[in-house]
């Protein structure tokens, strides 16, 4: 179907939409989100998101100029998204940047085995909300994760059995890796910028 959408002061017309079961994502008491803005929207806009300060803004690319303090993160276009380079316990890995993932890093079981993360007993089992329902994962601990010039210590990493998650990539770097920073997500240009968090009124 096609519909028009207003987000703050921004009006988006003739968006393409698909109706599907969002499972717990749409349920009250969980995320309570009946609508998810996807790549068709974000591919034509620049999303400025400050997770720590809890606000976001959408910019038209031709009017957007990143602030001087914004620095590029190691990322490039892949699979209509951004693939980021990071270092986990001294080993370089590639993972898709996912604003829908709250953990710093999620890995397929094959990737976790290759990196030696499954050599110790998992901390716990966990459940993660995905489109259409909930998938189970195991949580393991990594000593360090370095992304875009900052290192997180004693990091929890989710390990998925990807056989039950069609299309799941080898890894996802999530909001937890940038939770204290402001991001500028420019899918159309294939770039990710990071800057300091700024307190402001939500827009």
ZIFENVEN-V522529 format. One record per residue. RES is the residue in one small letter. SS is DSSP state (a for helix, b for strand, c for the rest). Layout:
res=RES ss=SS
res=RES ss=SS
This chain:
res=x ss=c
res=x ss=b
res=x ss=b
res=x ss=b
res=x ss=b
res=x ss=b
res=x ss=b
res=x ss=c
res=x ss=c
res=x ss=b
res=x ss=b
res=x ss=b
res=x ss=b
res=x ss=b
res=x ss=b
res=x ss=b
res=x ss=c
res=x ss=c
res=x ss=c
res=x ss=c
res=x ss=c
res=x ss=c
res=x ss=a
res=x ss=a
res=x ss=a
res=x ss=a
res=x ss=c
res=x ss=c
res=x ss=c
res=x ss=c
res=x ss=c
res=x ss=c
res=x ss=c
res=x ss=c
res=x ss=c
res=x ss=c
res=x ss=c
res=x ss=c
res=x ss=a
res=x ss=a
res=x ss=a
res=x ss=a
res=x ss=c
res=x ss=c
res=x ss=b
res=x ss=b
res=x ss=b
res=x ss=b
res=x ss=b
res=x ss=b
res=x ss=c
res=x ss=c
res=x ss=c
res=x ss=c
res=x ss=b
res=x ss=b
res=x ss=b
res=x ss=b
res=x ss=b
res=x ss=b
res=x ss=a
res=x ss=a
res=x ss=a
res=x ss=c
res=x ss=c
res=x ss=c
res=x ss=c
res=x ss=c
res=x ss=c
res=x ss=c
res=x ss=b
res=x ss=b
res=x ss=c
res=x ss=c
res=x ss=b
res=x ss=b
res=x ss=b
res=x ss=b
res=x ss=c
res=x ss=c
res=x ss=b
res=x ss=b
res=x ss=b
res=x ss=b
res=x ss=b
res=x ss=b
res=x ss=b
res=x ss=b
res=x ss=c
res=x ss=c
res=x ss=b
res=x ss=b
res=x ss=b
res=x ss=b
res=x ss=b
res=x ss=b
res=x ss=b
res=x ss=c
res=x ss=c
res=x ss=c
res=x ss=c
res=x ss=c
res=x ss=c
res=x ss=c
res=x ss=b
res=x ss=b
res=x ss=b
res=x ss=b
res=x ss=a
res=x ss=a
res=x ss=a
res=x ss=a
res=x ss=a
res=x ss=a
res=x ss=c
res=x ss=c
res=x ss=a
res=x ss=a
res=x ss=a
res=x ss=c
res=x ss=c
res=x ss=c
res=x ss=c
res=x ss=b
res=x ss=b
res=x ss=b
res=x ss=b
res=x ss=b
res=x ss=b
res=x ss=b
res=x ss=c
res=x ss=c
res=x ss=b
res=x ss=b
res=x ss=b
res=x ss=b
res=x ss=b
res=x ss=b
res=x ss=b
res=x ss=b
res=x ss=b
res=x ss=b
res=x ss=b
res=x ss=b
res=x ss=b
res=x ss=b
res=x ss=b
res=x ss=c
res=x ss=c
res=x ss=b
res=x ss=b
res=x ss=b
res=x ss=b
res=x ss=b
res=x ss=b
res=x ss=b
res=x ss=b
res=x ss=b
res=x ss=b
res=x ss=b
res=x ss=c
res=x ss=a
res=x ss=a
res=x ss=a
res=x ss=c
res=x ss=c
res=x ss=c
res=x ss=c
res=x ss=c
res=x ss=c
res=x ss=b
res=x ss=b
res=x ss=b
res=x ss=c
res=x ss=a
res=x ss=a
res=x ss=a
res=x ss=c
res=x ss=c
res=x ss=c
res=x ss=b
res=x ss=b
res=x ss=b
res=x ss=b
res=x ss=b
res=x ss=b
res=x ss=c
res=x ss=c
res=x ss=c
res=x ss=c
res=x ss=b
res=x ss=b
res=x ss=b
res=x ss=b
res=x ss=b
res=x ss=b
res=x ss=c
res=x ss=c
res=x ss=c
res=x ss=c
res=x ss=c
res=x ss=c
res=x ss=c
